[in-house]
């Protein structure tokens, strides 16, 4: 009774979990066939040179490919050459370029044996014709993976077709009318099945008994094999005779009856457990976004509709009692855009009980709820609150007014479409403690369309000084797209926009702000891209008009307006000469001469500026005229021009003017680098960053400050041994120091390397090579050319951080004290910038519709790409460990070295 009802455990594996390449061992070919008559070979020349017609052990080779659905899944893999003497035996493993988890249920192996034929033939491929083919399914009738040894029937003179209805099956189904095998053949068949089970471990091993059985089988096996092959031949002959009654019989094209029988012995991989087919379960498709969500809609989770099977369409075997237990999911893209009626009513009932209650103001959370609220407050700006989280924030809104970080979460929790709730939310806003600038910038984004909320954010910006406001001015100009500004020129419509009113007033009263504000507006007015639209251009034109109107009301406003017009004239003149130089097909030397003559011509009015003109790139620099001799034309396709201007202080200010390129992406990156430099200095961490000035004057033109420096590529070509250190030693020698360089210069180099490594990693700057890594004589290291950001890179296997061996060698190598200091600076900068991640993320969210190329590729993922680089889910210690691993992986990677070398060769060929 103890054994009754006991079941042995049954274990199996799913094919989708088997990440192992498909392998097959080609063992040997069994069988023979009648020789071709000599008279036939004499009469038919094309048969004379076929190997199998002249020798029973001629050279053959085999190809194997995986097919499914009557289509090949892989390229065929072939066996190596072998010279056969007594039998055709390969005993070779072939690995196919596909794994078991990738196999569909109807996958099969198309195995073709190829014979050599110099004369070719109707079925030939080059100098090979098919000797025979066989198609072996990868799964049996029970959907289990075939394993172990297999005997495959070879279909003579045919290629393995691999189709679902294959004409070359490896396993011929048994027929009821087939003749009985003789006893020796039956015994051979039975013993082979037992041997296969023994190999698979299904029959326990007994060494002394196994040896006796093997010796006995060796004595009788040869005769049994001959008997089996003879019997198979008789079966094929009988089948051919039966087929001849229905039509002519094929002889294979070589003049002999098609009675040959060949078996190909192969072996597949063995597994400890049965492997059953199981398909991949793909994630449900994302719900499409029909329009940008507002703050109230953004708090709603994406809904997924659940429906039941209807009457009469139950699954097979189900009864009416099983109806309620059967569920399927149907995805409706509109569900994510509207409220669930039941949840919406519940939310209204819940909030109505906490709307006018006198106890709400004194409501305080317990310890558990307080922890939940702290978790909600710590969410990054990209996080969407669930309905439960939004209700919790609303319930304890009065308690949260003392926490400035909670304001944005409260605004997201409000249903601004409900007038009563919206009215009370505005009253609560007035009670809130003063928020930080980064939170105010978030409230000016596209998700917050309530005028009271945006006005509250502008009130916070009013308390920022002009220097701080200048850091965010580029994003604030973009935020004007989300204001409700009418383009009607008959009225001052900007008065309806608190943000436009604020920017116009501050820009009109400070020329530094006004200079950049003017040029940012001009670029937006010039943008005729499909993303901008006529409405946005009209908005910016209206703001620019109102700005000029307000500017002339200031004490120095008329002069300031004339200054902006003079700047525009100078830019127009530079654009004209840049266009002529770009269009001319002259050599670089002649282009330089043309540029000198143009600048020196008094008619162009560039030799002297009276009064001095504030430089558009940097209004704090007053220029008095151009220096015609200090010019250059670069070799790139756009032929940027370099020219220098005399300043009021007697120095020169060189710039690079480029026509035909949109510099707004480079302008954004430089602005973010400038901001990060300010953030690091607030943490008492000066990394000697040198973000040069850059200004886009239109969508196809712009200027950038020229910093005296050399690229690492040029330095490497000039100094062969430790080039960067040799360059610094040449300009700043100090024999008293271990590396022969002034300590101050080396400190500047180490700090700037660390700063730019961290910043370019966070921004995902790509296309880094030695030509856009620059080094100044005083040790300042910096990057240029930001055509690829947010993880984009034109080269494969690009590193996350650009840290070349030339940079590390200048520090003394990876084991030096200077390199350890470099890593410490990297860790300090990374942790400091992680603290300001919300500010940086909000700045990027305001640039989503700014027509920045790498942002417009995937605007819905741009902010997330920056957020991923911060790794906010890690603690500070874990983040330091992670970034240390990034640096170490970059130094040990081989791909960046290859990429730099390929780029060097490409530049040499281009030159």
Buried (B, 14 or more C-beta within 10 A) or exposed (E): EEEEEEEEEEEEBBBBEBEEEBBBBBBBBBBEBEEBEEEBBEEBEBBBBBBBBEEEBBBBBBBBBBBBEEEEBBEBBBBEEBEBEEEBBBEEEBEBEBEBBBBBEBBBBBBBBBBBBEEBBEEBBEEBBBBBBBBBBBBEEEEBBBBBBBBBBBBBBBBBBBBEEBEBBBBEEEEEEEEEBBEBBBBBEEBBEEBBEBEBEEEEEEEEEEEEBEEEBEEEBEEBBEBBBBBBBBBBBBBBEEEEEEEEEEEBBBBBBBBBBBBBBBBBBEBEEBBBBBEEEEEEEEBEEEEBBBBBBBBBEEBEEEEEBEEEEBEEEEEEEEEEEEEEEEBEEEBBBEBBEEEBEEBBEBBEEBBEEEEBEEEEBEEEBEEBBEEBBEBBBBBBBEBEBBBBBBBBBBBBBEBBBBBBBBBBBBBBEBEEBBEBBBEBBEEBEEBBBBBBBBBBBBBBBBEBBBBBBBBBBEEBEEEEBBBBBBBBBBBBBBBEBBBEEEEBBBEBBBBBBBBBEBBBBBBBBBBBBBBBBBBBBBBEEEEBBEEBBBBBBBBBBBBBBBBEEBEEBEEBBEBBEBBBEBBEBBBEBBBEBBEEEEEEEEBBBBBBEBBBEEEBBBBEBEEBBBBBBBBEBBBBBBBBEBBBBBEEEEBBBBBBBBBEEEEBBBBBBBBEBBBBBBBBBBBBBBBBBBBBEEBEBEBBBBBBBBBBBBBBBBBBBBBEBEBBBBBBEEBEEBBBBBBBBBBBEBEEBEBBBBEEBBBBBBBBBBBBBBBBBBBBBBBBBBBBBBBBBBBBBBBBBBBBBBBBBEBEEBBBBBBBBBBBBBBBEBEBEBBEBBBEBBBBBBBBBBEBBBBBBBBBBBBBBBBBEBBBEEBEEBBBBBBBBBBBEBEEEEBBEEBBEBBEEBBEBEEBEEBBEEBBEEBEEEE
